[in-house]
Amino acid sequence: MWVCGYVRVLNERSEKIGVSHAIRVEKMKRILIIITLALLLLQTASPAAETNASAETASGLAALAPDGGFTNSLVFELKLPEPVDIYFQAPVSNWSGYAAIHAEIEWPGNAPTNAQILAHMMDGDYFWYQQLLPEYLAPGTNHVAICLAPSNRNWLPQGHDGNWHLRALNSPREPGIRIFAREDFSGTAKINNIRFIDREKEPSPPYIRNVRWDEDNIRCHEQLEISFDIPDRYSNPFDSEIIRVWGEFTDRHGQVTVMDGFYFQDYMLRAAPGAPRMVPTGPPLWKIRFAPLTPGAYSFRILARDEAGTSVWGPAAFAAAPAENPGYIRVAEHDPRFFEFSSGKPFHAIGYNIRSPFDNRMDQRYPWADRHDEGWPVYERYFRMMGAHGLNMAEIWMASWSLGLEWGAHWYGYHGLTQYNMIHAWQMDRVVEAAEQHGIYLNVVINNHGKFSETTDREWNDNPFNIVNGGFLERPHEYFSDERAQRLFRELMRYKIARWGASPHIFAWKPFSEVNLTGSRGEPRPHQTRECREWYAMAGEALARSDPYRNMTCTHFSGDYKVQPPALIAVEQVDFCTIDAYHGSQDPLHIVQLMRDSSDFNSRFNKPMLATEFGGSHMGADVRHIEDTIHAANWSSAGMATAGTPMLWWWQLIEEENFFPLYGAFARFMEDVDRRDPQLLMLERPRPLDHTGDITTVSNLLVKVEYAPRKNLQITVDGRPDQRLRLEAMLSPRQAVGWIYDAAEFARIAPQAEAVHTAAELQIKALRNGSYKLETWDTRAGRAIEVIDLRVNDGTIKHALPPFTRDIAFKLLRTGPL
């Protein structure tokens, strides 16, 4: 099919350019805006002209003449050596279906014979390409052909090192030609018969070539990255119905693991005024990331399938050495209140929320620091400091403003639905690498609530799913029931799992932050609906099918445990639940009671629970309050059936106020603590709490034991309970772990003050006889005050605690056989 474009002619004085000099973008933008406005005014003033334009465009003739009408040819003035810029536009915005632009240029007989044509184009991310056509314009008719094929290496990058590629044609910006010469000349020339040549479909399946990988030092639970090329002929390489690439890996026992491949573009940081700039480097290619789970010999092959058929490369072989890391994090098999590594090692989450590199609320609440958005590189610094102090977990959001892959094309780097942001994908690679290097495990948020909310942190008006933005959803809640939206979610997660799912440092996928804040006013909140429950079941099943590493899936609710809908938490495909723990109390110990109640409420679901946001109210608190709250939240978590420490929201404060030692002290205490034991119970048994929703699907409640921990573990002074001292602890017949604190004066006692409590005694009963080690810890310094080996013969120990100021921690661990 022959398709004509329309042509815009600009004769604007500019400096002479050479082959390597790009046309000034900002000047061109201003000119295009002026022309567009002029056309709109002309069409508004002349209804007849508008009718004719529509008819001619429909017939394929769409050349813009200087008077605003449409024609199939154009006469333009020459005032050489001033260059002439001619801009093309096709009837469609996506040019990936075109193979070339053809045109005829009538060149005057007395014009210079050294005139040349420079073709130019920017891709959707404003990266510039240009090529100098080799032929000089000759008097008479010149047949000009501009090849758009992705294999055309005459397209040279300007200001970056990326290769010309097919996706550059998806939404090209300012495509056109520049005619220039070095001699003076005035006159006229003519361009005729502009047409676009359709790209022919490839008749054969996509061949796989140039396969390479690093065969050295492949270990279990570490990623083998395989890179290779397939033909660059897919305008949307992210849609598995258009092109699917995958690897099949067979271990020595014949077990086959399938891992999807993914489209990849490399980038590099280039110095630029103000801040480094990310620019593409090299050609797009494909990758598969695979982590062997068992040692030994492996073989693999690569497959690629499109509408023309399937190609296979391989087999090839490699060997995997035994693992050096503990593997992937799971819900503990024998005590699902907690987490464990696939190697069997326990995991107690210690960390905080790093939603994105920057948060405006930090400046609103804590304005004494000069902060700026440092962008994704800040994660490396945060993770390095976290790892150095023993922290092991962070939550990050893949949101429109940071690390997201899919958003409206009016935001830089985005291209609407199904076309993923390759700049952010490369940044996420660096974030995951930093997490791996420093021992941080990532709870990754897929959808921030504002994307699908008309009430809270509203982004629905910008969401590409919104029908007013070219999407197909009229209201946010339709996302949970629309089959097209569900397919796009599966495709998005297929890509994310292929690219990052093999990393053991992906702790879990969180499909939504604060899902109860989605939806519209005047409608039921989606999180209370059957459609939302079915959506989470769908999401969990899709992730399980795509992810051979079975990374976990969780829910999240704004507010505390009282907003949790039991029916949604009970969905089988939801592995664990996360909540907020904000509150308005001035007492830093309020977090202790709130987390105790949260643990009680969630115990019925037989799943781990974490608070992934807290820190005073949702608008913060004073810094001393934050510091005391972190301390109390960390140490009390050892004595509660929660799967980790509550995660502070005000992440920049942790660095600015150097709160890292608060975490480091607790991390050292927990190094040898393993709480996975259904008989290990909190001092207070779970008690009935007000709730709403159907919980009939909840089953397999935690195993209860016949002894009463509250009566068997206590703190006394002179043989009597002390009203000031409280105990958050867990006790089983074989261990005890807990935190003792001054509940009356905690906020008023300076941590470094002289010892206040000098006569407290710890009493533990109902223990199995045997050998134990009792440690008491200075919670501020993060070190043991005393370590005592003892023998239990009558099921009871009594131990006079060392003097302490406002709190002290202990752990009683069995050292001998049962």
Buried (B, 14 or more C-beta within 10 A) or exposed (E): EEBBBBBBBBEBEBEEBEEEEBBEEEEBEEBBEEBEEEBEEBBEEBEEBEEEBEEBBEEBBBBBBEEBBBBBBBBBEBEBBBBBBBBBBBEEEBBBBBBBBBBBBBBBEEBBEEBBBBBBBBBBBEBBBBBBBEEBBEEEEBEBEBBBBBEBEBBBBBEBBBBBBBBBBBBBBBBBBBBBBEEEBEEEBBBBBBBBBEBEEEEEBBEBEEBEBEEEEBBBBBBBEBBBBBBBBBBBBBBBEBBBBBBBBBBEEEEEBEBBBBBBBBBBEEEEEEEEBBBBBEBBBBBBBBBBBEBEEBBBBBBBBBEEEEBEBBEBEBEBEEBEBBBBBBBBEEBBBBBBBBEEEBBBBBBBBBBBBBBEEBBEBBEEEEBEEEBBBBBBEBBEBBBEBBBBBBBBBBBBBBBBBBBBBEBEBBBBBBBBBBBBBBBBBBBBBBBBEBBBBBBBBBBBBBBBBBBEBBBBEBBBBBEEBEBBBEBBBBBBBBEBBBBBBBBBBBBBBBBBBBBBBBBBBBBBBBBBBBBBEEEEBBBBBEBBBBBBBBBBBBBEEBBBBEBBBBBBBBBBBBBBBBBBBBBEBBBBBBBBBBBEBEBBBBBBBBBBBBBBBBBBBBBBBBBBBBBBEBEBBEBEBBBBBBBBBBBBBBBBBBBBBBBBBBBBBBBBBEBBEBBBBBBBBBEEBBBBBBBBBBBBEBEEEEBEEEBEEBEEEBEEBEBBBBEBBBBBBEEEEBEBBBBBBBBBBBBBBBBBBBBBEBBEBEBEEEEEBEEBBBBBBBBEBBEBBBBBBBBBEBEBBEEEEEEBEEEEBEBEBBBBBBBBBBBBBBEEEE
